[in-house]
Amino acid sequence: EMNRKIVALRDSKVQLVSRFDAQIQQLQKIQQHLPPQLRLPLPTPPTLLPAETPERKLQCSRVAVEKYMKL
């Protein structure tokens, strides 16, 4: 039960991070239309720490699979 809650929280953080990235891209487009003196620095986007996605360590890349197939 606890693991499911943790994974659900992590999944919601992943969604929030992607939405935040999309909003930053929109801000960049808007700021291009503003005069330089009115532009503000963009916020720093949040990131996921490697510890938040431990299952990625177990994923094989295509290159790794091709190496094993050559053995």
Secondary structure, DSSP 8 states (H G I E B T S, - for coil): -HHHHHHHHHHHHHHHHHHHHHHHHHHHHHHHTS-GGG-----------GGG-GGGGG---HHHHHHHHH-
